[in-house]
Amino acid sequence: MMDPFEPQRLSKVMAAKGVCSRREADFLIENGWVRVNGQVVKELGTKVLPTVKIDLDARAKNVLGKQVTILYHKPIGVVSGQPEGKYKAAMECIGADNQWDRKTATPFQPGMLKGLAPAGRLDIDSTGLLVLTQDGRIAKQLIDANSTVDKEYLVRVEGELSDRGLAMLRHGISLDGHELKPASVSWQNENQLRFVLVEGRKRQIRRMCEIVGLKVVGLKRVRIGRVMLGELPVGQWRLLSPEERF
């Protein structure tokens, strides 16, 4: 328990009062969004009495209360969910140093990681768009069994594909005892297929291709619903903007 007559770092006092974490407090202080007894404090390390009155700017309240959704260009070798051995989880790769939109959107803060979880998965040996969100509504929209949000993939393959095999990829394959939903599959060029799916069974595309005699040598997810991977570089992330909808 704090001594009410002993000055403490402002961030520590804010954490003790349950305003936010100490790291979040430092972020708010640096931005000039914290007032102590009516005066703005911007210097980290400032000491105050635990009895002071602390107020937050409206921008700070918005940042602390907002549920964020992150779009991450997952590289090969990163897992979507829990870390596996030497492989890092996508959650561990979200930070200030690889935020692509930090000049135009809310900069990274530790609170963005609270309750953040992947909404769907992308295999360790695949790359492309991965969604991580704090918003349960978005998670349900993307991963619910009845979801109608489609996902687009560019898939480099080796092997020969007959007309019958292409027709099977579009509809006619079962995995794990379940018939797959119809898919849109077409050639992008002589060694790359475009898949559009409305489901995502484990390693689905790779297994589908194997059944028709193809070997997948590269797989990249480029779109989820109406949200595109676009120019987001590999290994970097950005925030879903208020205007974007899946």
C-alpha positions as CSV (number, residue, x, y, z in Angstrom):
1,M,0.0,0.0,0.0
2,M,1.3,3.4,-0.9
3,D,2.3,6.0,1.7
4,P,-0.1,8.9,1.0
5,F,2.7,11.4,2.0
6,E,5.5,9.8,-0.1
7,P,5.7,11.1,-3.8
8,Q,5.7,8.3,-6.4
9,R,6.1,8.1,-10.1
10,L,2.9,9.2,-11.8
11,S,2.7,6.0,-13.9
12,K,2.9,4.0,-10.7
13,V,0.2,6.0,-9.1
14,M,-2.0,5.6,-12.1
15,A,-1.5,1.9,-12.1
16,A,-2.3,1.7,-8.4
17,K,-5.5,3.7,-8.9
18,G,-6.5,1.2,-11.7
19,V,-6.5,3.8,-14.4
20,C,-4.3,1.7,-16.7
21,S,-1.0,-0.2,-16.7
22,R,2.3,1.5,-16.0
23,R,3.4,1.1,-19.6
24,E,0.1,2.5,-20.8
25,A,0.5,5.4,-18.4
26,D,3.9,6.3,-19.8
27,F,2.4,6.3,-23.3
28,L,-0.5,8.6,-22.2
29,I,1.9,10.9,-20.3
30,E,4.2,11.3,-23.3
31,N,1.3,12.3,-25.5
32,G,0.2,15.0,-23.0
33,W,-3.1,13.2,-22.2
34,V,-2.8,13.2,-18.4
35,R,-3.7,16.0,-16.0
36,V,-2.7,16.1,-12.4
37,N,-4.8,18.4,-10.3
38,G,-5.8,20.1,-13.5
39,Q,-2.3,20.5,-14.9
40,V,-1.0,18.6,-17.9
41,V,2.0,16.4,-17.2
42,K,4.2,15.3,-20.1
43,E,7.5,14.4,-18.5
44,L,8.1,10.7,-17.8
45,G,9.3,10.0,-14.3
46,T,7.3,12.9,-12.7
47,K,6.6,12.2,-9.1
48,V,3.3,13.0,-7.4
49,L,1.5,12.3,-4.2
50,P,-0.8,9.3,-4.3
51,T,-3.6,11.6,-3.2
52,V,-3.6,13.8,-6.3
53,K,-6.6,14.0,-8.7
54,I,-5.8,12.4,-12.1
55,D,-7.9,13.2,-15.2
56,L,-7.5,11.8,-18.7
57,D,-7.9,13.6,-22.0
58,A,-10.8,12.3,-24.1
59,R,-8.2,10.9,-26.6
60,A,-6.7,8.8,-23.8
61,K,-10.1,7.4,-22.9
62,N,-10.8,6.6,-26.5
63,V,-7.4,4.8,-26.8
64,L,-7.8,2.8,-23.6
65,G,-11.4,1.8,-24.3
66,K,-11.1,1.0,-28.0
67,Q,-11.2,-2.6,-29.2
68,V,-8.5,-2.9,-31.9
69,T,-8.3,-5.2,-34.8
70,I,-4.8,-5.8,-36.3
71,L,-3.9,-6.9,-39.8
72,Y,-0.6,-8.7,-39.9
73,H,1.4,-9.9,-42.9
74,K,2.5,-13.2,-41.4
75,P,5.8,-14.5,-42.6
76,I,6.6,-18.2,-43.1
77,G,7.9,-19.7,-39.8
78,V,5.4,-17.8,-37.6
79,V,2.5,-19.7,-36.1
80,S,-1.0,-18.2,-35.9
81,G,-1.8,-19.4,-32.4
82,Q,0.3,-20.6,-29.5
83,P,4.1,-20.6,-30.0
84,E,5.5,-24.0,-31.0
85,G,9.1,-24.8,-30.0
86,K,11.4,-22.4,-31.7
87,Y,8.6,-20.9,-33.7
88,K,7.1,-17.6,-32.5
89,A,3.4,-16.9,-32.3
90,A,1.9,-14.0,-34.3
91,M,1.0,-12.3,-31.1
92,E,4.7,-12.1,-30.1
93,C,5.4,-10.3,-33.4
94,I,3.2,-7.2,-32.7
95,G,5.1,-4.2,-31.4
96,A,6.0,-0.6,-32.0
97,D,9.0,-1.4,-34.3
98,N,7.0,-3.1,-37.0
99,Q,3.8,-1.0,-37.1
100,W,3.4,0.0,-40.8
101,D,0.8,2.8,-40.2
102,R,2.3,4.4,-37.0
103,K,2.4,7.8,-38.8
104,T,-1.2,7.8,-39.7
105,A,-3.0,5.7,-37.1
106,T,-2.9,5.2,-33.3
107,P,0.7,4.2,-32.4
108,F,1.3,0.9,-30.7
109,Q,0.6,0.7,-27.0
110,P,0.7,-2.4,-24.7
111,G,-3.0,-2.3,-24.2
112,M,-3.5,-3.4,-27.8
113,L,-2.3,-6.9,-26.8
114,K,-4.8,-7.4,-24.0
115,G,-7.3,-10.0,-25.1
116,L,-5.9,-9.9,-28.6
117,A,-6.4,-13.3,-30.4
118,P,-6.2,-14.6,-34.0
119,A,-9.5,-14.7,-35.9
120,G,-8.7,-17.8,-37.9
121,R,-5.3,-19.4,-38.8
122,L,-2.7,-19.5,-41.4
123,D,-0.3,-22.4,-41.6
124,I,3.3,-22.0,-40.4
125,D,4.6,-22.5,-44.0
126,S,2.1,-20.0,-45.5
127,T,2.3,-16.3,-45.6
128,G,-0.2,-13.4,-46.0
129,L,-3.1,-11.7,-44.2
130,L,-3.8,-12.7,-40.6
131,V,-6.4,-11.0,-38.5
132,L,-5.9,-10.6,-34.7
133,T,-8.7,-8.8,-32.8
134,Q,-10.0,-7.8,-29.4
135,D,-13.5,-7.6,-30.8
136,G,-15.6,-10.7,-30.3
137,R,-18.0,-9.6,-33.0
138,I,-15.3,-9.6,-35.6
139,A,-13.9,-12.9,-34.4
140,K,-17.4,-14.5,-34.7
141,Q,-17.9,-12.9,-38.2
142,L,-14.7,-14.5,-39.4
143,I,-14.5,-17.9,-37.7
144,D,-18.1,-18.9,-37.0
145,A,-19.1,-22.2,-38.6
146,N,-21.8,-20.3,-40.6
147,S,-19.5,-17.5,-41.7
148,T,-19.9,-16.3,-45.3
149,V,-16.8,-14.2,-45.4
150,D,-14.6,-15.5,-48.2
151,K,-10.8,-15.6,-48.3
152,E,-8.6,-15.4,-51.4
153,Y,-5.3,-17.2,-51.8
154,L,-2.6,-17.2,-54.4
155,V,-1.0,-20.7,-54.6
156,R,2.1,-21.7,-56.5
157,V,2.0,-25.4,-57.5
158,E,4.0,-28.1,-59.2
159,G,2.5,-30.9,-61.2
160,E,-0.1,-31.5,-63.9
161,L,-3.8,-30.5,-63.4
162,S,-6.4,-32.1,-65.6
163,D,-9.8,-30.5,-66.4
164,R,-11.4,-33.1,-64.1
165,G,-8.9,-32.2,-61.3
166,L,-9.8,-28.5,-61.7
167,A,-13.5,-29.3,-61.5
168,M,-12.8,-31.4,-58.3
169,L,-11.0,-28.4,-56.7
170,R,-14.1,-26.3,-57.4
171,H,-16.4,-28.9,-55.9
172,G,-16.2,-32.6,-55.2
173,I,-13.6,-33.1,-52.5
174,S,-14.1,-34.3,-49.0
175,L,-11.8,-33.9,-46.1
176,D,-12.1,-35.4,-42.6
177,G,-15.4,-37.0,-43.7
178,H,-16.9,-33.7,-44.7
179,E,-17.7,-32.6,-48.2
180,L,-16.1,-29.2,-48.8
181,K,-18.2,-26.2,-49.8
182,P,-17.9,-25.0,-53.4
183,A,-14.8,-22.9,-54.1
184,S,-13.7,-20.6,-56.9
185,V,-10.5,-21.9,-58.4
186,S,-8.8,-20.6,-61.5
187,W,-5.3,-20.3,-63.1
188,Q,-3.5,-17.0,-62.5
189,N,-0.6,-18.0,-64.7
190,E,1.1,-21.3,-65.7
191,N,2.2,-22.2,-62.2
192,Q,-0.1,-20.3,-59.9
193,L,-3.8,-20.9,-58.9
194,R,-6.2,-18.5,-57.3
195,F,-8.5,-20.0,-54.6
196,V,-11.5,-18.3,-53.0
197,L,-12.9,-20.2,-50.1
198,V,-15.6,-19.7,-47.5
199,E,-14.2,-22.2,-45.1
200,G,-10.8,-23.0,-43.6
201,R,-10.1,-26.6,-42.6
202,K,-6.6,-27.4,-41.4
203,R,-4.2,-27.2,-44.3
204,Q,-7.2,-27.3,-46.6
205,I,-5.7,-26.0,-49.8
206,R,-2.6,-28.1,-49.6
207,R,-4.6,-31.3,-49.0
208,M,-7.0,-30.4,-51.8
209,C,-4.1,-30.0,-54.2
210,E,-2.5,-33.2,-53.1
211,I,-5.7,-35.1,-53.9
212,V,-5.6,-33.9,-57.5
213,G,-1.9,-34.6,-57.9
214,L,-0.4,-31.1,-57.3
215,K,2.3,-30.0,-54.8
216,V,1.9,-26.6,-53.2
217,V,5.3,-24.8,-53.2
218,G,4.0,-21.4,-52.1
219,L,0.7,-20.1,-50.5
220,K,-0.2,-16.5,-49.8
221,R,-3.5,-15.2,-48.4
222,V,-4.2,-11.8,-50.1
223,R,-7.8,-11.0,-49.0
224,I,-10.3,-11.7,-46.2
225,G,-13.8,-10.5,-47.2
226,R,-13.4,-6.9,-48.4
227,V,-10.1,-6.3,-46.6
228,M,-7.0,-6.6,-48.8
229,L,-3.4,-7.4,-47.8
230,G,-2.4,-4.8,-50.3
231,E,1.0,-3.3,-49.9
232,L,1.5,-4.3,-46.2
233,P,5.1,-5.6,-46.1
234,V,5.9,-9.1,-44.8
235,G,6.4,-9.1,-41.1
236,Q,4.6,-5.8,-40.5
237,W,1.1,-4.9,-39.2
238,R,-1.4,-2.2,-39.3
239,L,-4.7,-1.3,-37.6
240,L,-8.0,-2.0,-39.3
241,S,-9.4,1.5,-40.1
242,P,-12.8,2.6,-38.9
243,E,-13.9,2.7,-42.6
244,E,-13.0,-0.9,-43.3
245,R,-15.4,-3.8,-43.1
246,F,-14.9,-7.5,-43.7
